[in-house]
Amino acid sequence: MFDNKNILITGGTGSFGKKYAETILAKYKPNKIIIYSRDELKQYEMAHSFSHECMRYFIGDVRDLRRLEEAMDGVDYVIHAAALKHVPVAEYNPMECIKTNIIGSQNVITAAITNNVSKVIALSTDKAANPINLYGATKLASDKLFVAANNMVGTRKTRFSVVRYGNVTGSRGSVIPFFNKLIKEGVKELPITDIKMTRFLITLEDGVDFVLNNFKRMHGGEIFVPKIPSMQVTEMAKAIAPNLPHKIIGIRPGEKIHEIMCPSDDSHLTLEFSDHYIICPSIKFTHTPNYTKNKLGETGKPVEQGFEYNSGNNTKWVSHNELLEMVKETSY
């Protein structure tokens, strides 16, 4: 479905954008891949690795509606990956986080509708479910904006959905590179916030493939959640450095013991498919589709009332060897 199409990725110089561009170029023949971001150095560096004829590099900020509207002219599909994601930074600079993650999201929606873009998928995070920090709260607000945007399109073809997943193994900001950095510095013990802490894990490749498939699945209005494994943070530390002891330092502000992707309060809206869940919209659209059957013909069924998908009650867990293999796959 991406052959001869124009695709725009906000925040496209990040780990996801690079892997997404690599995957699209390997599997399809797009007309254009537009990398939209505000960091000229990262664009300069990415252009050296991705110099294909179809690549375009647009300097711009999602806070700038007019620039977004210019960039989306003639675009078929948009992936909204731009965000301020660092939890402590967001707590210290709340309005900056709100400007990018909420106002920026609304700008993406407005620009997509103005340009009659076909489909838009926004990337979310497990921290948006029952959020306890500002970053998670802004991503929840963003999720709500993208779901409700399906009521703003009128007679236009534009449809919006959300993809929510957990920590990407080995990506910038995750705990594994942090542990590796400490090991290189010669630390005698690894800091652990809480021995019970668990996290969802996904490889960058699996995250990209999940988004690609959801462009084919989506009706519009869904929050897609992949079925992915969990791991205790203590086990991550043992896998990375089996001979180093641990030091318990206490949970940090804004952290949870377990992350959630499908809250129990949304169980009446949640459908289970073979390899993923969707959270259906809580609001009604002018033409509400039958979400139990997606555009690929896959069928889902309602979960039990009170069902909660969190990293602590998961049925899939990562072994030490599996984690090391997952980290190898994360090349950006």
Phi, psi and omega per residue, in radians:
M1 nan -0.135 -3.107
F2 -1.760 -0.035 3.087
D3 -1.126 2.329 3.100
N4 1.070 0.370 -3.133
K5 -1.859 2.797 3.084
N6 -1.838 2.175 -3.037
I7 -2.144 2.305 3.093
L8 -2.058 2.357 3.111
I9 -2.107 1.994 3.017
T10 -1.343 2.551 -3.039
G11 1.079 0.581 -2.954
G12 -1.263 -0.161 3.113
T13 -1.562 0.011 3.098
G14 -1.367 -3.114 -3.104
S15 -0.998 -0.788 -3.112
F16 -1.126 -0.822 -3.090
G17 -1.042 -0.724 3.119
K18 -1.113 -0.814 -3.135
K19 -1.170 -0.643 3.126
Y20 -1.116 -0.800 3.123
A21 -1.067 -0.758 3.129
E22 -1.045 -0.764 -3.104
T23 -1.178 -0.792 3.128
I24 -1.067 -0.748 -3.129
L25 -1.150 -0.561 -3.125
A26 -1.352 -0.581 -2.997
K27 -1.811 -0.352 -3.032
Y28 -2.365 3.100 3.083
K29 -2.190 1.344 -3.110
P30 -1.241 2.718 3.038
N31 -1.314 -0.811 3.093
K32 -2.521 2.486 2.878
I33 -2.060 2.015 -3.073
I34 -1.788 2.063 3.082
I35 -1.643 1.985 -3.083
Y36 -1.949 1.998 3.129
S37 -2.803 2.967 -3.043
R38 -1.795 -0.034 -3.060
D39 -1.768 1.828 -3.073
E40 -1.172 -0.581 3.126
L41 -1.129 -0.796 3.123
K42 -1.107 -0.641 3.097
Q43 -1.163 -0.731 3.119
Y44 -1.039 -0.786 -3.130
E45 -1.190 -0.730 -3.139
M46 -1.143 -0.640 -3.129
A47 -1.101 -0.452 3.079
H48 -1.268 -0.539 3.126
S49 -1.535 -0.558 -3.112
F50 -2.133 1.457 -3.082
S51 -1.849 0.344 -3.115
H52 -1.047 2.677 -3.077
E53 -1.034 -0.504 -3.074
C54 -1.456 -0.138 -3.074
M55 -1.353 2.395 3.061
R56 -2.283 2.477 -3.099
Y57 -2.154 1.979 -3.112
F58 -1.941 2.090 2.967
I59 -1.317 2.233 3.132
G60 -3.141 2.785 -3.133
D61 -2.032 2.475 3.113
V62 -1.165 -0.239 3.049
R63 -1.288 -0.222 -3.058
D64 -1.790 1.672 -3.072
L65 -1.066 -0.784 -3.083
R66 -1.061 -0.728 3.132
R67 -1.157 -0.685 3.084
L68 -1.066 -0.746 3.141
E69 -1.108 -0.666 3.066
E70 -1.130 -0.762 -3.071
A71 -1.178 -0.536 -3.076
M72 -1.545 0.043 3.116
D73 -1.038 2.078 3.123
G74 1.405 0.118 -3.098
V75 -1.430 2.442 3.123
D76 -1.643 -0.755 -3.061
Y77 -2.308 2.448 3.110
V78 -2.173 2.349 2.953
I79 -1.972 2.075 -3.112
H80 -1.690 1.729 -3.112
A81 -1.932 -0.144 -3.102
A82 -1.225 2.352 3.107
A83 -2.975 2.704 2.861
L84 -1.577 2.105 -2.878
K85 -2.069 -0.162 -3.031
H86 -1.452 2.029 -2.990
V87 -1.020 -0.931 -3.139
P88 -1.094 -0.635 3.123
V89 -1.121 -0.704 3.110
A90 -1.125 -0.680 3.134
E91 -1.123 -0.619 -3.077
Y92 -1.459 -0.455 -3.108
N93 -2.208 1.084 -2.965
P94 -1.045 -0.729 -3.092
M95 -1.186 -0.561 3.105
E96 -1.155 -0.705 3.096
C97 -1.120 -0.738 3.136
I98 -1.128 -0.730 -3.125
K99 -1.062 -0.742 -3.114
T100 -1.390 -0.873 -2.963
N101 -1.397 -0.480 -3.131
I102 -1.853 -1.035 -3.133
I103 -1.113 -0.688 3.091
G104 -1.063 -0.687 3.104
S105 -1.111 -0.761 3.105
Q106 -1.095 -0.621 3.089
N107 -1.126 -0.709 3.090
V108 -1.065 -0.754 3.124
I109 -1.072 -0.861 -3.112
T110 -1.065 -0.792 -3.136
A111 -1.119 -0.661 -3.141
A112 -1.162 -0.741 3.127
I113 -1.171 -0.749 3.131
T114 -1.009 -0.677 -3.088
N115 -1.659 0.105 3.098
N116 0.973 0.694 3.044
V117 -1.032 2.532 -3.082
S118 -1.283 -0.975 -3.079
K119 -2.438 2.479 3.109
V120 -2.252 2.275 3.003
I121 -2.099 2.224 3.086
A122 -1.770 2.365 3.098
L123 -1.486 2.303 3.129
S124 -2.072 -2.852 -3.038
T125 -2.622 2.722 3.071
D126 -1.082 -0.393 -3.141
K127 -1.221 -0.190 3.099
A128 -1.394 -0.240 3.138
A129 -1.579 2.110 -3.057
N130 0.835 1.034 -3.003
P131 -1.176 2.541 3.051
I132 -2.168 -0.007 3.050
N133 -2.224 2.891 -3.060
L134 -1.117 -0.706 3.115
Y135 -0.971 -0.881 3.125
G136 -1.071 -0.675 -3.139
A137 -1.141 -0.696 3.117
T138 -1.200 -0.595 3.111
K139 -1.264 -0.580 3.029
L140 -1.110 -0.768 3.098
A141 -1.065 -0.714 3.097
S142 -1.077 -0.787 3.111
D143 -0.986 -0.785 -3.132
K144 -1.096 -0.691 3.116
L145 -1.080 -0.787 -3.099
F146 -1.210 -0.621 3.075
V147 -1.150 -0.874 -3.098
A148 -1.167 -0.372 -3.127
A149 -1.045 -0.413 3.117
N150 -1.149 -0.275 3.056
N151 -1.582 -0.094 -3.081
M152 -1.724 -0.113 -2.938
V153 -1.406 -0.319 -3.098
G154 1.089 -2.211 -3.128
T155 -1.572 0.017 -3.113
R156 -1.277 2.846 -3.064
K157 -1.508 -0.182 -2.989
T158 -1.058 2.350 3.081
R159 -2.295 2.548 -3.057
F160 -2.179 2.386 3.016
S161 -2.467 3.009 -3.072
V162 -2.252 2.489 2.998
V163 -2.041 2.192 -3.120
R164 -2.081 2.177 3.031
Y165 -2.560 3.133 -2.991
G166 -1.655 -2.660 -3.065
N167 -1.188 2.335 3.078
V168 -1.555 2.083 -3.052
T169 -1.055 2.238 3.050
G170 1.415 -0.087 -3.119
S171 -1.333 2.828 -3.135
R172 -1.024 2.336 3.109
G173 1.634 -0.194 3.118
S174 -1.473 2.923 -3.000
V175 -1.246 -0.486 -3.053
I176 -1.161 -0.857 3.035
P177 -1.046 -0.564 3.098
F178 -1.112 -0.802 3.089
F179 -1.061 -0.783 -3.123
N180 -1.076 -0.672 3.114
K181 -1.094 -0.775 3.133
L182 -1.115 -0.688 3.140
I183 -1.099 -0.746 3.113
K184 -1.111 -0.530 3.129
E185 -1.382 -0.103 3.048
G186 1.482 0.486 3.136
V187 -1.127 2.680 -3.130
K188 -1.645 -0.194 3.116
E189 -2.729 2.673 -3.133
L190 -1.759 2.352 3.141
P191 -1.343 2.296 3.091
I192 -2.163 2.257 -3.089
T193 -1.289 -0.721 -3.131
D194 -2.718 2.345 -3.047
I195 -1.191 -0.334 -3.123
K196 -1.566 -0.143 -2.989
M197 -1.110 2.380 3.094
T198 -2.255 2.770 3.085
R199 -2.502 2.568 2.944
F200 -1.264 2.523 3.133
L201 -2.279 2.430 3.071
I202 -2.533 2.533 3.051
T203 -1.396 2.758 3.114
L204 -1.065 -0.720 3.137
E205 -1.070 -0.783 3.134
D206 -1.141 -0.643 3.101
G207 -1.092 -0.776 3.123
V208 -1.125 -0.801 3.136
D209 -1.073 -0.652 3.125
F210 -1.110 -0.741 3.103
V211 -1.135 -0.770 3.120
L212 -1.006 -0.797 -3.134
N213 -1.139 -0.579 -3.085
N214 -1.302 -0.397 2.965
F215 -1.082 -0.581 3.134
K216 -1.411 -0.520 -3.076
R217 -1.445 -0.558 -2.805
M218 -1.201 2.436 2.891
H219 -1.597 -0.592 -3.014
G220 2.067 2.208 3.122
G221 1.814 -0.177 -3.125
E222 -1.400 2.631 2.847
I223 -1.888 1.949 -3.103
F224 -1.544 2.326 -3.136
V225 -2.265 2.074 -3.134
P226 -1.347 2.657 2.977
K227 -1.463 1.869 -3.081
I228 -2.266 2.794 -3.074
P229 -1.400 2.902 3.069
S230 -2.030 2.946 3.037
M231 -2.728 2.497 3.017
Q232 -1.269 2.479 -3.132
V233 -1.094 -0.593 3.094
T234 -1.100 -0.633 3.123
E235 -1.250 -0.589 3.038
M236 -1.037 -0.794 -3.133
A237 -1.085 -0.737 3.129
K238 -1.125 -0.653 -3.132
A239 -1.185 -0.712 -3.092
I240 -1.309 -0.714 -3.077
A241 -2.459 1.399 -3.039
P242 -1.081 -0.350 -3.065
N243 -1.759 -0.034 -3.125
L244 -1.648 2.337 3.053
P245 -1.282 2.936 -3.112
H246 -1.946 2.611 3.060
K247 -2.132 2.084 3.140
I248 -1.394 2.084 -3.052
I249 -1.904 -0.118 3.139
G250 1.631 2.623 -3.079
I251 -1.194 2.446 -3.102
R252 -1.519 2.774 3.108
P253 -0.993 2.319 3.105
G254 1.511 -0.013 -3.138
E255 -1.630 2.666 3.012
K256 -1.987 2.732 3.009
I257 -1.190 -0.833 3.100
H258 -2.175 2.487 3.067
E259 -1.591 2.659 -3.110
I260 -2.083 2.466 3.025
M261 -2.060 -0.546 3.030
C262 -2.151 1.765 -3.105
P263 -1.187 2.634 3.115
S264 -1.090 -0.535 3.123
D265 -1.154 -0.302 3.093
D266 -1.803 0.199 -3.062
S267 -1.077 -0.545 3.130
H268 -1.253 -0.182 3.127
L269 -1.883 -0.066 -2.959
T270 -1.684 2.314 3.080
L271 -2.042 2.462 3.122
E272 -1.816 2.235 3.022
F273 -1.944 3.137 -3.019
S274 -1.077 -0.712 -3.070
D275 -2.183 0.190 -3.138
H276 -2.819 2.959 2.989
Y277 -2.021 2.754 2.865
I278 -2.241 2.504 2.989
I279 -1.783 2.018 -3.106
C280 -1.301 2.757 3.116
P281 -1.083 2.532 3.059
S282 -1.474 -0.209 3.118
I283 -1.873 2.782 3.126
K284 -1.651 2.466 3.059
F285 -1.741 2.931 3.111
T286 -1.013 -0.744 3.072
H287 -2.220 1.547 -3.098
T288 -1.370 2.107 -3.117
P289 -1.314 2.979 3.031
N290 -1.520 1.740 -3.035
Y291 -1.268 -0.217 3.136
T292 -1.226 -0.232 3.079
K293 -2.317 2.053 -3.090
N294 -1.531 -3.131 -3.046
K295 -1.203 -0.254 3.054
L296 -1.586 -0.026 -3.132
G297 1.507 0.066 3.091
E298 -1.299 2.496 -3.094
T299 -2.004 2.510 3.120
G300 -2.144 2.904 3.136
K301 -2.342 2.657 -3.127
P302 -1.088 2.517 3.029
V303 -1.422 2.942 3.095
E304 -1.195 2.578 3.076
Q305 -1.046 2.343 -3.101
G306 1.546 -0.041 3.115
F307 -1.053 2.346 3.051
E308 -2.334 2.224 3.118
Y309 -1.725 1.735 3.109
N310 -2.238 2.868 -3.016
S311 -1.201 -0.249 3.125
G312 -1.553 -0.486 -3.126
N313 -1.813 0.235 -3.111
N314 -1.077 2.639 3.063
T315 -1.701 -0.123 -3.135
K316 -1.994 2.208 -3.097
W317 -2.260 2.630 -3.079
V318 -1.689 2.315 3.043
S319 -1.478 2.982 3.130
H320 -1.047 -0.820 -3.124
N321 -1.141 -0.680 3.114
E322 -1.115 -0.684 3.107
L323 -1.077 -0.799 -3.126
L324 -1.086 -0.634 3.076
E325 -1.192 -0.700 3.114
M326 -1.087 -0.695 -3.137
V327 -1.138 -0.684 3.117
K328 -1.038 -0.618 -3.087
E329 -1.263 -0.333 -3.127
T330 -1.507 1.713 -2.978
S331 -1.646 -0.096 -3.110
Y332 -2.045 nan nan
